[in-house]
Each structure stands twice: as structure tokens, then as C-alpha cells.
Amino acid sequence: MQEGQLLMTQLERDRLVTLKKIQKKLIKQQAGAEELQVTARHLRRLLERLKQEGDKSVIHGLKGKPSHRRMEETEKEAVKILSADVYRGFGPTLASEYLRDEHGIQASKETVRQWMLRGKLWRAQRDKMVEVHLWRPRRSRSGEMVQWDTSEHDWLEGRGEEKLYLIAMIDDATSRLWARFAPHDSTAENMQLLWSYVEKFGRPLLFYTDQAGLFQTAEKRRRDEPGVDKDRVEMPPTQIGRALKELGIAWCAARSPQAKGRVERTFGTAQDRLVKGMRKAEVKTLEQANQYLQEHYLVWWEQAMTVEPSHAEDAHRPLDRSHCLAASLSHVETRQVRNDYTLRLDAQLYQIERSSIVSGLRGADVRVEKRLDGSVAVRFGERYLTVTALTDTPPPRPSPVPKETPAASNRKRRSGGKKSDWMKDFLKTPGPSLKKAIAISNATS
């Protein structure tokens, strides 16, 4: 730009023309104020500035100057930090928290979003029209209903050889979360989480789960058999179903993922924040994952995601003397006591100690509990029996071999085990005609 030239917008040029008309008294000040849409007092201020500064008076004083609120260096630093592979996939909200906590950069999530957009680390997303599901109101008290589910996901992002499952329970009234990582989504692992939950919070009124086979026994039907005209058969409970019944906890199955949306959204948050947090902490094993979950993620969840219930009363009930978690949270089967006071479980023979033998025990059914710690307990009525695993078990009796009769053995020897040929060429021998055969039959009758 040459010296003496000014860059103006069209609006600024129009304003300058009007002010010069007023200055040369081509139009009156009242008409000029109406044209510029300003008051007469402000018009006189503009004329005074024009007299003192000249044509540049119509240009804003901050035009061309850097803003006092600029964050150029901070933005460059933040974009450089967020470009690292460890922050891959971070959204603006999570990125702003890590910039504040890990690097001391204070910025709102909207500012971080703009930085990430300019640095090509984030792409603006259009709002999509989705099917709306009406939200069910929360339960009023903590412990009235707890949602329980398992999420299968690549939680370690391939950093370890273990495949992890996140088993979680979330209170419907407060969103309080209780979870643990497990190597399998099995009955024993779910019972471990249930044990720790009941010990810490007490017995809730209701658990709300999906219709998985861990919680209910499906009725077995043929594929081609219609089920609409057939009455529902009462099936025996699963091990978890039996344990909940013994602990006095009700159970209800959700008919759709949306029905248990609170725990589903919890897994969505965990698959974003928890995965990235463990990536930043370089978690590689099951033990490290559970440690990070307990010491960092659940602490953050308690502070940021929980709410106060509408009623302060806690619906959780404490355990009483009739409840035994070790007995209820175990794999329970029924076995019959043999005449020698032994019983068999999983190809292992157990001997009942002489001191535990009581009247009516021989031939009776007993409850066998395979507990989570690997021990085995046997209960007869309300009394536990002392049993010992037998190491030298007697071999099973061989099945008796049927004896062969002399005639059968002789026939087998004569034929040599081959098929008899007494009917060989039988059909080739010519027989009498039908008329002759009738005559012979009548003569002999």
C-alpha cells in the first residue's frame, strides 16, 4: 500500500462522503444525522474528529491492530500437544480437560474446538434427525433399581494379549457407577461384582438387566415349532437368578437396549473417555486396568456424572444373619449320597466324614456349593457336612459281557462269520405253474 492511501470499507466511504457534505454545508446537520443514523451530539463528535484526524477518522481505531485477546502462541502449543498419537480421537470437551490438568492451558471447550478445527484435528458434525425415545423418569431413591450389563470392547487397543470385558452396575436414581474389568463375561465374574456391590452398598430392591442366558433360562424349542400357541413353560432359574432370590433381590429383564439406556450411555462414555485415559496411562494388563478404573475413572464419574436423588432415603437393605454371600454366590448343584456316604461332583469323589453322618443321610439329596474361592461345601438341610476329596478313586466297574450259547458259537464257527448262501440260485430253479400249484395244494389239503 502506498503512503497516504487508506483501506476503507464501502460503509466507511459513504460515511466520509456524508461528513464532508455537512462540513461544506451542502446539507444540514439534522439531515446528515438522519442519514448516518446517529444523534446530533455524536455527529458533532464525528465532525470534530474529521477536523483533527482527517479522512482516517471514519476508520475504527483498532483496525489492523492485533487483538488483546489473541491466543496465537497458546493455540499453536495446544494444537501441537493434541497432534500427538496419544490424544488421537479426543473430542473438544475431553481435550480441554487434559490441556488444563496435564499442561496448564486454560481454555473453554468451544475455544479448544475452534483450535482443533483450524488444526484439522476435529471435523464439525451436522445434527442428525434420529428417532426420539421418551425418557423414563429416574427412580426416586438410591437402590430402588440398579441397571446391570457387560460391554465387550477393545479396551486396551491392542496393547496387551488379554481381552477385557467391562461389567458395570449403575444406580437409576443417582447414576452412581460400580464396575470392574474381567477376562470373561461369565457367571463367576458377574457374581464377583455382585458380591463387592452388596458388601459396599447393601441389597438393592431390583436389578434391571438384558435377557442374556446368565440371568434367565431360555425355553428349548425346535426351530420349526411355532411358539405363539404354546403356553410358556416355567424354567428353572440360572445360578445368578437363584442367588438373587436367596438374597431377596428382585430381577427384571429389559425388552430393548433403549429400555436400559442409562447403562448403555455409560458404556458409550467409557468407550471414549476410559479408553483414552488408559491409553494416556499406558495400561496393558487386567490389574492395571482395574487399578486405573478404581483410582481415576470412578472417582471422576462420582464427581462429574452423579446426581442427587429426589428422596434422600436409601432403599438399599443391609445383609442379615440369614444371608451368606459365599453360599449364595456360588455354583449350586444337587447330588445324591451313595450307600458308602460318598458323592461325585465333576468326576471327583468326595467322602463325608464320619462325624457328619446323621440319620437319613444315606440316599438323600444334598446341596453342593462350588464357591468362588474354589472350595466345595456340602449342605444337608440346614447343616453343613465335612467332606474330603478322595485322591485314589475306585475304577468304574466294567460292564458284563453277555455269554454266548453253544449253538450260536457253533453257527458262528461253521459260517466263519460270513453270510449264509442257502438261498443262492433259489429263484433260478423253475417252479410249477400257478394252475399246477393250486391243484397240488387242493390235493394235499
C-alpha positions as a printed NumPy array, in Angstrom:
array([[   0.   ,    0.   ,    0.   ],
       [   1.361,    3.443,   -0.979],
       [   1.871,    6.08 ,    1.696],
       [  -1.196,    8.268,    2.155],
       [  -3.652,    5.623,    0.939],
       [  -6.322,    4.289,    3.319],
       [  -8.174,    0.987,    3.071],
       [ -11.851,    1.592,    3.741],
       [ -14.998,   -0.414,    3.506],
       [ -17.925,    0.843,    1.461],
       [ -19.745,    1.824,    4.633],
       [ -16.784,    3.903,    5.817],
       [ -16.52 ,    5.662,    2.429],
       [ -20.228,    6.521,    2.471],
       [ -19.897,    7.911,    5.969],
       [ -16.897,   10.053,    4.92 ],
       [ -18.828,   11.497,    1.948],
       [ -21.754,   12.465,    4.172],
       [ -19.486,   14.101,    6.774],
       [ -17.739,   16.156,    4.091],
       [ -21.098,   17.337,    2.713],
       [ -22.012,   18.515,    6.208],
       [ -18.581,   20.082,    6.64 ],
       [ -19.031,   22.045,    3.346],
       [ -22.583,   22.937,    4.453],
       [ -24.133,   21.227,    1.466],
       [ -26.633,   19.575,    3.799],
       [ -27.78 ,   20.436,    7.284],
       [ -26.541,   18.604,   10.366],
       [ -30.045,   17.279,   11.154],
       [ -30.34 ,   15.719,    7.69 ],
       [ -26.818,   14.314,    7.981],
       [ -27.521,   12.766,   11.391],
       [ -30.615,   11.057,    9.998],
       [ -28.633,    9.755,    7.022],
       [ -25.888,    8.36 ,    9.27 ],
       [ -28.465,    7.168,   11.821],
       [ -26.685,    8.859,   14.757],
       [ -27.671,   11.526,   17.223],
       [ -26.835,   15.213,   16.674],
       [ -24.376,   15.129,   19.584],
       [ -22.493,   12.155,   18.15 ],
       [ -22.481,   13.836,   14.729],
       [ -20.67 ,   16.849,   16.186],
       [ -18.089,   14.458,   17.692],
       [ -17.557,   12.868,   14.284],
       [ -17.086,   16.283,   12.669],
       [ -14.545,   17.265,   15.312],
       [ -12.57 ,   14.036,   14.716],
       [ -12.696,   14.67 ,   10.959],
       [ -11.261,   18.139,   11.516],
       [  -8.438,   16.801,   13.697],
       [  -7.533,   13.466,   12.064],
       [  -8.709,   13.86 ,    8.515],
       [ -10.184,   11.071,    6.41 ],
       [  -8.862,    8.281,    8.66 ],
       [ -11.249,    9.413,   11.411],
       [ -14.016,    7.246,    9.935],
       [ -11.856,    4.082,   10.263],
       [ -12.114,    2.157,   13.543],
       [  -9.125,    2.77 ,   15.774],
       [  -8.42 ,   -0.971,   16.297],
       [  -8.494,   -1.812,   12.615],
       [  -5.278,   -3.551,   11.569],
       [  -4.055,   -3.962,   15.148],
       [  -3.729,   -7.374,   16.86 ],
       [  -6.441,   -8.209,   19.381],
       [  -5.613,   -8.079,   23.057],
       [  -7.479,  -11.43 ,   23.381],
       [  -5.405,  -13.221,   20.765],
       [  -4.113,  -16.688,   21.704],
       [  -1.834,  -17.425,   18.77 ],
       [   1.081,  -18.918,   20.708],
       [  -1.211,  -20.81 ,   23.066],
       [  -3.185,  -22.15 ,   20.123],
       [  -0.03 ,  -23.371,   18.378],
       [   1.118,  -25.099,   21.543],
       [  -2.269,  -26.707,   22.143],
       [  -2.539,  -27.968,   18.554],
       [   0.984,  -29.396,   18.779],
       [   0.101,  -31.23 ,   22.006],
       [  -3.173,  -32.599,   20.661],
       [  -1.475,  -33.79 ,   17.46 ],
       [   0.358,  -36.478,   19.429],
       [  -0.817,  -40.046,   18.85 ],
       [  -1.794,  -40.457,   22.489],
       [  -4.541,  -37.824,   22.019],
       [  -5.909,  -39.434,   18.85 ],
       [  -9.699,  -39.296,   18.771],
       [ -10.055,  -36.841,   21.68 ],
       [ -13.076,  -34.578,   21.426],
       [ -13.036,  -30.855,   22.383],
       [ -14.503,  -31.434,   25.852],
       [ -12.075,  -34.176,   26.844],
       [  -9.149,  -32.362,   25.19 ],
       [  -9.859,  -29.152,   27.124],
       [  -9.803,  -31.111,   30.405],
       [  -6.454,  -32.76 ,   29.613],
       [  -4.953,  -29.444,   28.455],
       [  -5.988,  -27.912,   31.764],
       [  -4.962,  -30.801,   34.043],
       [  -1.852,  -32.095,   32.256],
       [  -0.408,  -28.998,   30.539],
       [  -1.811,  -25.999,   32.425],
       [  -3.552,  -24.463,   29.373],
       [  -6.837,  -22.863,   30.437],
       [  -9.358,  -22.646,   27.605],
       [ -13.042,  -23.333,   27.208],
       [ -14.191,  -26.351,   25.26 ],
       [ -15.544,  -24.081,   22.494],
       [ -12.151,  -22.377,   22.158],
       [ -10.432,  -25.76 ,   22.004],
       [ -12.959,  -26.856,   19.398],
       [ -12.058,  -23.858,   17.214],
       [  -8.346,  -24.627,   17.635],
       [  -8.917,  -28.254,   16.648],
       [ -10.988,  -27.224,   13.629],
       [  -8.262,  -24.889,   12.404],
       [  -5.613,  -27.527,   13.112],
       [  -7.651,  -30.18 ,   11.232],
       [  -7.902,  -32.289,   14.386],
       [ -11.698,  -32.127,   14.554],
       [ -14.46 ,  -32.092,   11.993],
       [ -17.692,  -30.243,   12.578],
       [ -20.622,  -32.63 ,   12.55 ],
       [ -24.115,  -31.912,   11.366],
       [ -27.007,  -32.689,   13.644],
       [ -28.83 ,  -35.807,   12.504],
       [ -32.517,  -36.44 ,   12.903],
       [ -32.837,  -39.631,   14.912],
       [ -35.795,  -41.475,   16.319],
       [ -36.705,  -39.99 ,   19.671],
       [ -37.361,  -42.292,   22.618],
       [ -39.205,  -40.757,   25.521],
       [ -37.092,  -40.753,   28.642],
       [ -38.349,  -42.653,   31.631],
       [ -38.131,  -40.593,   34.849],
       [ -35.478,  -41.659,   37.338],
       [ -36.38 ,  -43.697,   40.389],
       [ -36.814,  -41.55 ,   43.475],
       [ -34.452,  -43.348,   45.886],
       [ -30.999,  -44.787,   45.611],
       [ -31.158,  -48.574,   45.464],
       [ -34.692,  -48.847,   44.047],
       [ -33.344,  -50.06 ,   40.711],
       [ -29.794,  -50.817,   39.543],
       [ -29.041,  -51.454,   35.859],
       [ -26.527,  -54.227,   35.216],
       [ -24.798,  -55.07 ,   31.941],
       [ -21.49 ,  -56.024,   30.276],
       [ -19.646,  -54.263,   27.455],
       [ -17.336,  -56.112,   25.057],
       [ -14.841,  -53.678,   23.532],
       [ -11.154,  -53.332,   22.6  ],
       [ -10.44 ,  -51.574,   25.889],
       [  -6.632,  -51.84 ,   25.654],
       [  -6.485,  -51.017,   21.911],
       [  -4.226,  -53.997,   21.282],
       [  -1.597,  -53.081,   23.888],
       [  -1.914,  -56.426,   25.681],
       [  -2.765,  -60.006,   24.87 ],
       [  -5.769,  -60.056,   27.22 ],
       [  -9.31 ,  -59.424,   26.055],
       [ -11.258,  -57.493,   28.672],
       [ -14.947,  -57.149,   29.445],
       [ -16.318,  -54.238,   31.469],
       [ -19.083,  -55.363,   33.854],
       [ -20.952,  -52.378,   35.278],
       [ -23.82 ,  -51.562,   37.638],
       [ -25.348,  -48.069,   37.673],
       [ -27.944,  -46.787,   40.109],
       [ -31.013,  -45.42 ,   38.318],
       [ -31.708,  -42.619,   40.802],
       [ -28.187,  -41.219,   41.254],
       [ -26.146,  -42.597,   38.295],
       [ -23.62 ,  -43.911,   40.813],
       [ -21.365,  -46.346,   38.961],
       [ -19.777,  -49.583,   40.187],
       [ -17.711,  -51.59 ,   37.703],
       [ -14.737,  -53.884,   37.177],
       [ -12.843,  -55.387,   34.262],
       [ -12.97 ,  -59.169,   33.842],
       [ -11.336,  -61.64 ,   31.442],
       [ -14.689,  -63.319,   30.716],
       [ -18.367,  -62.413,   30.821],
       [ -19.12 ,  -65.467,   32.935],
       [ -21.365,  -66.268,   35.871],
       [ -18.422,  -66.298,   38.291],
       [ -17.127,  -62.872,   37.166],
       [ -20.597,  -61.323,   37.412],
       [ -21.009,  -62.846,   40.874],
       [ -17.703,  -61.269,   41.919],
       [ -19.03 ,  -57.813,   41.015],
       [ -22.365,  -58.538,   42.717],
       [ -20.509,  -59.598,   45.888],
       [ -18.471,  -56.364,   46.013],
       [ -21.546,  -54.212,   45.292],
       [ -23.669,  -55.799,   48.041],
       [ -20.815,  -55.588,   50.53 ],
       [ -20.285,  -51.875,   49.83 ],
       [ -23.83 ,  -50.553,   49.324],
       [ -26.228,  -53.272,   50.528],
       [ -29.   ,  -55.171,   48.76 ],
       [ -30.951,  -53.116,   46.177],
       [ -34.631,  -53.709,   45.581],
       [ -34.3  ,  -54.581,   41.878],
       [ -31.682,  -55.414,   39.263],
       [ -32.543,  -54.456,   35.675],
       [ -30.648,  -56.452,   33.022],
       [ -30.961,  -57.713,   29.476],
       [ -32.31 ,  -61.166,   28.582],
       [ -28.915,  -62.87 ,   28.474],
       [ -28.54 ,  -66.516,   29.407],
       [ -26.705,  -65.518,   32.603],
       [ -29.953,  -64.195,   34.058],
       [ -32.694,  -66.42 ,   32.646],
       [ -33.036,  -69.92 ,   31.217],
       [ -34.441,  -69.935,   27.699],
       [ -37.101,  -72.47 ,   26.82 ],
       [ -35.805,  -75.043,   24.328],
       [ -37.953,  -75.421,   21.228],
       [ -37.489,  -76.838,   17.764],
       [ -36.745,  -74.294,   15.077],
       [ -39.831,  -75.244,   13.08 ],
       [ -42.09 ,  -75.269,   16.135],
       [ -44.375,  -72.211,   16.434],
       [ -44.351,  -70.63 ,   19.871],
       [ -47.414,  -68.4  ,   19.735],
       [ -49.948,  -71.101,   20.518],
       [ -47.908,  -72.724,   23.254],
       [ -48.08 ,  -71.728,   26.909],
       [ -44.859,  -70.529,   28.482],
       [ -43.086,  -73.227,   30.451],
       [ -41.68 ,  -72.313,   33.849],
       [ -37.93 ,  -72.866,   33.529],
       [ -35.504,  -73.395,   36.414],
       [ -33.505,  -70.287,   37.407],
       [ -29.915,  -69.699,   36.436],
       [ -27.182,  -69.573,   39.07 ],
       [ -27.422,  -65.763,   39.238],
       [ -31.223,  -65.929,   39.326],
       [ -31.102,  -68.364,   42.228],
       [ -28.545,  -66.205,   44.06 ],
       [ -30.685,  -63.062,   43.687],
       [ -33.704,  -64.956,   45.009],
       [ -31.755,  -66.17 ,   48.036],
       [ -30.576,  -62.605,   48.732],
       [ -34.098,  -61.214,   48.413],
       [ -33.355,  -59.072,   45.326],
       [ -35.918,  -58.813,   42.529],
       [ -34.95 ,  -59.1  ,   38.867],
       [ -36.492,  -57.621,   35.72 ],
       [ -35.469,  -58.051,   32.068],
       [ -35.338,  -55.181,   29.586],
       [ -37.064,  -55.777,   26.251],
       [ -34.818,  -53.424,   24.235],
       [ -31.453,  -51.632,   24.523],
       [ -33.282,  -48.311,   24.821],
       [ -35.075,  -49.565,   27.93 ],
       [ -31.745,  -49.809,   29.759],
       [ -30.382,  -46.69 ,   28.098],
       [ -28.652,  -45.394,   31.226],
       [ -26.131,  -48.234,   31.341],
       [ -25.809,  -48.208,   27.537],
       [ -24.879,  -44.495,   27.595],
       [ -22.463,  -45.257,   30.422],
       [ -20.64 ,  -47.721,   28.174],
       [ -20.603,  -45.139,   25.374],
       [ -18.866,  -42.648,   27.664],
       [ -16.438,  -45.292,   28.908],
       [ -15.527,  -46.391,   25.385],
       [ -14.479,  -42.802,   24.737],
       [ -13.044,  -41.371,   27.967],
       [ -11.901,  -44.546,   29.714],
       [ -10.154,  -45.955,   26.632],
       [  -8.267,  -42.705,   26.029],
       [  -7.4  ,  -42.319,   29.685],
       [  -5.92 ,  -45.827,   29.822],
       [  -4.04 ,  -45.106,   26.609],
       [  -2.526,  -42.   ,   28.227],
       [  -1.633,  -44.037,   31.352],
       [  -0.144,  -46.856,   29.199],
       [  -2.361,  -49.543,   30.738],
       [  -1.53 ,  -53.002,   29.373],
       [  -2.858,  -55.625,   31.831],
       [  -6.073,  -56.541,   33.61 ],
       [  -4.671,  -55.496,   37.001],
       [  -3.563,  -52.104,   35.684],
       [  -6.942,  -51.579,   34.007],
       [  -8.859,  -52.251,   37.24 ],
       [  -6.464,  -50.021,   39.182],
       [  -6.978,  -47.118,   36.762],
       [ -10.72 ,  -47.745,   36.794],
       [ -10.939,  -47.566,   40.599],
       [  -8.442,  -44.783,   41.265],
       [  -9.214,  -42.408,   38.385],
       [ -12.273,  -43.109,   36.257],
       [ -14.785,  -43.974,   39.001],
       [ -13.534,  -41.022,   41.062],
       [ -14.116,  -38.676,   38.113],
       [ -17.532,  -40.241,   37.468],
       [ -18.577,  -39.728,   41.099],
       [ -17.646,  -36.038,   40.921],
       [ -18.937,  -35.168,   37.461],
       [ -21.757,  -37.548,   36.498],
       [ -23.747,  -38.425,   39.635],
       [ -26.863,  -36.542,   40.742],
       [ -28.812,  -36.207,   43.952],
       [ -31.936,  -38.404,   44.239],
       [ -35.327,  -36.788,   44.667],
       [ -35.64 ,  -38.548,   48.045],
       [ -32.715,  -38.764,   50.432],
       [ -33.784,  -42.138,   51.868],
       [ -31.579,  -45.053,   50.782],
       [ -33.515,  -48.109,   49.574],
       [ -30.53 ,  -50.455,   49.976],
       [ -31.01 ,  -53.071,   52.7  ],
       [ -28.179,  -54.445,   54.823],
       [ -27.283,  -58.125,   54.971],
       [ -28.657,  -60.037,   57.946],
       [ -27.622,  -63.302,   59.619],
       [ -29.659,  -65.433,   57.241],
       [ -27.605,  -64.271,   54.266],
       [ -24.293,  -65.877,   53.382],
       [ -22.673,  -64.376,   50.307],
       [ -20.204,  -67.249,   49.967],
       [ -23.071,  -69.767,   49.846],
       [ -25.472,  -67.786,   47.666],
       [ -22.858,  -66.539,   45.195],
       [ -21.614,  -69.987,   44.235],
       [ -22.377,  -72.687,   41.677],
       [ -25.02 ,  -74.875,   43.33 ],
       [ -25.963,  -78.413,   42.28 ],
       [ -27.873,  -81.284,   43.883],
       [ -26.228,  -84.665,   44.433],
       [ -27.387,  -87.957,   45.96 ],
       [ -25.375,  -89.559,   48.76 ],
       [ -24.319,  -93.129,   47.988],
       [ -24.561,  -96.052,   50.361],
       [ -20.887,  -95.637,   51.313],
       [ -21.517,  -91.953,   52.178],
       [ -19.744,  -90.598,   49.132],
       [ -20.899,  -88.303,   46.361],
       [ -19.488,  -87.451,   42.947],
       [ -19.054,  -83.942,   41.504],
       [ -17.258,  -83.191,   38.215],
       [ -15.521,  -86.611,   38.078],
       [ -14.288,  -86.113,   41.641],
       [ -15.395,  -88.341,   44.51 ],
       [ -15.959,  -86.811,   47.962],
       [ -16.167,  -88.752,   51.238],
       [ -18.408,  -87.484,   54.036],
       [ -16.6  ,  -87.564,   57.376],
       [ -17.924,  -89.978,   60.   ],
       [ -18.596,  -87.099,   62.433],
       [ -21.03 ,  -85.508,   59.928],
       [ -23.085,  -88.642,   59.268],
       [ -26.639,  -88.321,   60.576],
       [ -29.802,  -90.365,   60.283],
       [ -31.433,  -90.228,   56.853],
       [ -28.286,  -89.081,   55.059],
       [ -27.774,  -92.289,   53.042],
       [ -29.542,  -91.942,   49.69 ],
       [ -30.625,  -88.377,   50.438],
       [ -30.186,  -85.343,   48.18 ],
       [ -27.652,  -82.757,   49.378],
       [ -26.79 ,  -79.26 ,   48.171],
       [ -23.254,  -78.979,   46.783],
       [ -21.758,  -75.474,   46.509],
       [ -18.746,  -74.774,   44.293],
       [ -17.692,  -71.446,   45.757],
       [ -15.827,  -68.6  ,   44.075],
       [ -12.632,  -69.307,   46.031],
       [ -12.511,  -72.859,   44.608],
       [ -13.687,  -74.667,   47.769],
       [ -16.596,  -77.122,   47.892],
       [ -19.272,  -77.082,   50.614],
       [ -21.973,  -79.729,   51.107],
       [ -25.185,  -78.918,   52.962],
       [ -27.83 ,  -81.355,   54.201],
       [ -30.881,  -79.442,   55.335],
       [ -29.534,  -76.512,   57.365],
       [ -26.318,  -78.285,   58.355],
       [ -23.001,  -78.25 ,   56.504],
       [ -21.159,  -81.57 ,   56.249],
       [ -17.421,  -82.084,   56.402],
       [ -16.203,  -83.756,   53.202],
       [ -12.815,  -84.835,   51.902],
       [ -11.82 ,  -85.232,   48.269],
       [ -10.654,  -88.786,   47.572],
       [  -7.43 ,  -88.982,   45.591],
       [  -7.484,  -92.733,   44.897],
       [ -10.95 ,  -93.229,   43.495],
       [ -12.014,  -96.823,   42.705],
       [ -12.145,  -97.558,   38.983],
       [ -15.606,  -97.891,   37.477],
       [ -16.983, -101.409,   37.262],
       [ -16.681, -102.945,   33.771],
       [ -19.956, -103.728,   32.07 ],
       [ -20.727, -107.506,   31.986],
       [ -20.042, -109.308,   28.711],
       [ -23.029, -111.421,   27.509],
       [ -22.276, -115.161,   27.322],
       [ -22.724, -116.942,   24.014],
       [ -24.784, -120.135,   23.777],
       [ -23.083, -123.264,   22.285],
       [ -25.416, -123.297,   19.309],
       [ -24.695, -119.694,   18.483],
       [ -20.942, -120.227,   18.783],
       [ -21.117, -123.33 ,   16.561],
       [ -23.128, -121.485,   13.93 ],
       [ -20.606, -118.657,   14.029],
       [ -17.705, -121.096,   13.607],
       [ -19.388, -123.009,   10.745],
       [ -20.224, -119.91 ,    8.756],
       [ -16.925, -118.261,    9.529],
       [ -18.753, -115.014,   10.21 ],
       [ -19.951, -114.831,    6.566],
       [ -23.486, -114.541,    5.228],
       [ -25.25 , -117.885,    4.601],
       [ -25.701, -118.921,    0.97 ],
       [ -28.598, -121.387,    1.36 ],
       [ -30.841, -119.231,   -0.878],
       [ -28.244, -118.979,   -3.612],
       [ -29.808, -119.582,   -7.071],
       [ -33.195, -120.214,   -5.412],
       [ -35.073, -118.024,   -7.856],
       [ -33.317, -119.549,  -10.849],
       [ -34.893, -123.001,  -10.199],
       [ -38.094, -123.341,  -12.328],
       [ -41.227, -123.933,  -10.284],
       [ -44.668, -125.307,  -11.163],
       [ -47.196, -123.16 ,  -12.947],
       [ -49.89 , -121.405,  -10.95 ],
       [ -52.606, -123.884,  -12.113],
       [ -50.495, -126.882,  -11.139],
       [ -49.576, -125.355,   -7.782],
       [ -53.304, -124.851,   -6.966],
       [ -54.046, -128.419,   -7.894],
       [ -51.232, -129.678,   -5.66 ],
       [ -52.456, -127.549,   -2.806],
       [ -56.042, -128.848,   -3.109],
       [ -54.863, -132.43 ,   -3.281],
       [ -52.828, -132.185,   -0.108],
       [ -55.488, -130.337,    1.913]])
